[in-house]
Amino acid sequence: MREKKMCMYCAKWEEVSNLTPLYEKGKDYVNYYCNRCMPAVKANLRKFPYHSLFTWGTKGQAN
């Protein structure tokens, strides 16, 4: 059985291999985003002055 997680943007369940993690500096939890939502999430994140606190992982990487 493959591990599934929910995309935090569209709230759809996907296999981890189809999700990209987003890490926030100083936080323990990780948010995952699907390929459909990645452009919108990246565009929104760039608008914030604190966008440097976030680091993208590699697609399919799970904790």
Contacts in CASP RR format, 6 or more apart in sequence:
PFRMAT RR
TARGET T0000
AUTHOR 0000-0000-0000
METHOD contacts of the structure
MODEL  1
MREKKMCMYCAKWEEVSNLTPLYEKGKDYVNYYCNRCMPAVKANLRKFPY
HSLFTWGTKGQAN
2 15 0 8 1.000
2 16 0 8 1.000
2 17 0 8 1.000
3 15 0 8 1.000
3 16 0 8 1.000
3 62 0 8 1.000
4 13 0 8 1.000
4 14 0 8 1.000
4 15 0 8 1.000
4 16 0 8 1.000
5 13 0 8 1.000
5 14 0 8 1.000
5 16 0 8 1.000
5 19 0 8 1.000
5 32 0 8 1.000
5 62 0 8 1.000
6 12 0 8 1.000
6 13 0 8 1.000
6 14 0 8 1.000
6 32 0 8 1.000
7 13 0 8 1.000
7 14 0 8 1.000
7 19 0 8 1.000
7 32 0 8 1.000
7 33 0 8 1.000
7 34 0 8 1.000
7 36 0 8 1.000
7 37 0 8 1.000
8 31 0 8 1.000
8 32 0 8 1.000
8 33 0 8 1.000
9 33 0 8 1.000
9 34 0 8 1.000
9 37 0 8 1.000
9 40 0 8 1.000
9 41 0 8 1.000
10 34 0 8 1.000
10 36 0 8 1.000
10 37 0 8 1.000
12 34 0 8 1.000
14 32 0 8 1.000
14 34 0 8 1.000
16 32 0 8 1.000
16 60 0 8 1.000
16 61 0 8 1.000
16 62 0 8 1.000
17 59 0 8 1.000
17 60 0 8 1.000
18 34 0 8 1.000
18 35 0 8 1.000
18 59 0 8 1.000
18 60 0 8 1.000
19 32 0 8 1.000
19 33 0 8 1.000
19 34 0 8 1.000
19 59 0 8 1.000
19 60 0 8 1.000
20 32 0 8 1.000
20 33 0 8 1.000
20 34 0 8 1.000
20 35 0 8 1.000
20 38 0 8 1.000
20 56 0 8 1.000
20 57 0 8 1.000
20 58 0 8 1.000
20 59 0 8 1.000
20 60 0 8 1.000
20 61 0 8 1.000
21 30 0 8 1.000
21 31 0 8 1.000
21 32 0 8 1.000
21 56 0 8 1.000
21 57 0 8 1.000
21 60 0 8 1.000
21 61 0 8 1.000
21 62 0 8 1.000
21 63 0 8 1.000
22 30 0 8 1.000
22 31 0 8 1.000
22 32 0 8 1.000
22 33 0 8 1.000
22 41 0 8 1.000
22 54 0 8 1.000
22 55 0 8 1.000
22 56 0 8 1.000
22 57 0 8 1.000
23 30 0 8 1.000
23 54 0 8 1.000
23 55 0 8 1.000
23 56 0 8 1.000
23 57 0 8 1.000
24 31 0 8 1.000
24 53 0 8 1.000
24 54 0 8 1.000
25 53 0 8 1.000
25 54 0 8 1.000
25 55 0 8 1.000
30 63 0 8 1.000
33 41 0 8 1.000
35 59 0 8 1.000
45 51 0 8 1.000
45 54 0 8 1.000
END
